[in-house]
Amino acid sequence: MPNQRDPDKKQLRAWMYSSDLDFLKRKAAELNMNVSELVLKLTNELKKENKKNNGGK
């Protein structure tokens, strides 16, 4: 259905220094994405790296 979130998705909230958040916003802008998309991209890259280092686990 349109305008409904995937029930498996959860909201992420984190406390961080404003300078770190500014950095994430700048990097996301450089990559033409928002911070949420950047976090998803980083998560996927870390998952791939983890699979490679742990033999696919």
Backbone as CSV, one residue per row, in Angstrom:
resi,resn,N_x,N_y,N_z,CA_x,CA_y,CA_z,C_x,C_y,C_z
1,MET,0.837,-1.182,0.000,0.000,0.000,0.000,0.882,1.245,0.000
2,PRO,0.446,2.261,-0.699,1.247,3.487,-0.702,1.235,4.169,0.666
3,ASN,2.311,4.909,0.924,2.445,5.705,2.151,2.465,4.868,3.425
4,GLN,2.905,3.635,3.345,3.062,2.818,4.548,4.507,2.362,4.650
5,ARG,5.039,2.445,5.838,6.413,1.996,6.067,6.467,0.476,6.149
6,ASP,7.612,-0.035,5.770,7.870,-1.460,5.922,7.849,-1.773,7.419
7,PRO,7.054,-2.737,7.855,6.962,-3.028,9.290,8.281,-3.525,9.903
8,ASP,9.221,-3.966,9.072,10.512,-4.427,9.585,11.483,-3.274,9.841
9,LYS,11.155,-2.068,9.371,12.037,-0.926,9.575,11.772,-0.289,10.925
10,LYS,12.844,0.132,11.573,12.766,0.781,12.881,13.490,2.119,12.819
11,GLN,13.048,3.048,13.627,13.655,4.362,13.684,14.949,4.310,14.486
12,LEU,15.953,5.037,14.014,17.237,5.118,14.692,17.386,6.523,15.271
13,ARG,17.715,6.598,16.545,17.998,7.881,17.192,19.328,7.730,17.909
14,ALA,20.162,8.738,17.781,21.481,8.653,18.406,21.914,10.026,18.895
15,TRP,22.549,10.033,20.030,23.161,11.255,20.534,24.586,11.290,20.025
16,MET,24.976,12.439,19.457,26.351,12.591,18.992,26.724,14.063,19.037
17,TYR,28.005,14.301,18.974,28.475,15.678,18.962,27.989,16.377,17.698
18,SER,27.679,17.654,17.831,27.162,18.402,16.688,28.177,18.428,15.548
19,SER,29.456,18.439,15.875,30.475,18.428,14.815,30.434,17.114,14.032
20,ASP,30.142,16.004,14.708,30.029,14.713,14.013,28.796,14.690,13.109
21,LEU,27.696,15.233,13.594,26.489,15.294,12.775,26.710,16.205,11.568
22,ASP,27.374,17.321,11.780,27.686,18.217,10.660,28.530,17.503,9.619
23,PHE,29.489,16.709,10.087,30.333,15.939,9.176,29.481,14.961,8.351
24,LEU,28.581,14.224,9.023,27.716,13.281,8.305,26.854,13.992,7.281
25,LYS,26.330,15.149,7.644,25.496,15.916,6.710,26.301,16.369,5.496
26,ARG,27.544,16.826,5.726,28.396,17.251,4.613,28.724,16.086,3.690
27,LYS,29.078,14.941,4.291,29.421,13.767,3.471,28.213,13.296,2.675
28,ALA,27.049,13.299,3.303,25.833,12.895,2.603,25.562,13.841,1.435
29,ALA,25.727,15.126,1.664,25.505,16.103,0.593,26.488,15.896,-0.559
30,GLU,27.750,15.600,-0.227,28.753,15.324,-1.265,28.345,14.140,-2.129
31,LEU,27.650,13.176,-1.522,27.223,11.969,-2.234,25.800,12.097,-2.773
32,ASN,25.225,13.303,-2.689,23.863,13.571,-3.168,22.839,12.653,-2.512
33,MET,22.925,12.525,-1.203,21.959,11.722,-0.465,21.702,12.394,0.875
34,ASN,20.707,11.916,1.599,20.465,12.445,2.933,21.185,11.558,3.956
35,VAL,21.161,11.980,5.210,21.899,11.257,6.252,21.357,9.835,6.422
36,SER,20.055,9.665,6.332,19.474,8.318,6.452,20.016,7.391,5.372
37,GLU,20.071,7.892,4.148,20.599,7.078,3.052,22.075,6.763,3.267
38,LEU,22.817,7.731,3.810,24.232,7.499,4.095,24.405,6.415,5.147
39,VAL,23.595,6.439,6.192,23.673,5.416,7.235,23.357,4.038,6.642
40,LEU,22.352,3.965,5.778,22.027,2.687,5.132,23.174,2.202,4.259
41,LYS,23.788,3.126,3.517,24.927,2.769,2.665,26.088,2.239,3.509
42,LEU,26.403,2.936,4.594,27.484,2.491,5.475,27.175,1.136,6.097
43,THR,25.928,0.931,6.479,25.520,-0.351,7.058,25.717,-1.479,6.058
44,ASN,25.297,-1.257,4.823,25.463,-2.288,3.800,26.930,-2.581,3.522
45,GLU,27.761,-1.545,3.495,29.202,-1.754,3.280,29.823,-2.538,4.437
46,LEU,29.419,-2.221,5.652,29.942,-2.946,6.810,29.478,-4.401,6.810
47,LYS,28.252,-4.650,6.382,27.757,-6.028,6.282,28.575,-6.825,5.273
48,LYS,28.858,-6.203,4.110,29.660,-6.879,3.084,31.058,-7.190,3.613
49,GLU,31.657,-6.202,4.288,32.989,-6.397,4.853,32.977,-7.504,5.905
50,ASN,31.943,-7.528,6.707,31.815,-8.543,7.747,31.691,-9.938,7.131
51,LYS,30.898,-10.064,6.083,30.751,-11.365,5.411,32.083,-11.821,4.818
52,LYS,32.800,-10.861,4.225,34.085,-11.201,3.618,35.079,-11.666,4.680
53,ASN,35.101,-11.001,5.819,36.051,-11.330,6.880,35.656,-12.557,7.688
54,ASN,34.380,-12.898,7.673,33.903,-14.045,8.465,33.474,-15.209,7.589
55,GLY,33.937,-15.258,6.372,33.640,-16.379,5.498,32.171,-16.489,5.117
56,GLY,31.487,-15.368,4.977,30.108,-15.388,4.517,29.067,-15.490,5.605
57,LYS,29.459,-15.439,6.847,28.488,-15.549,7.955,27.739,-14.259,8.151
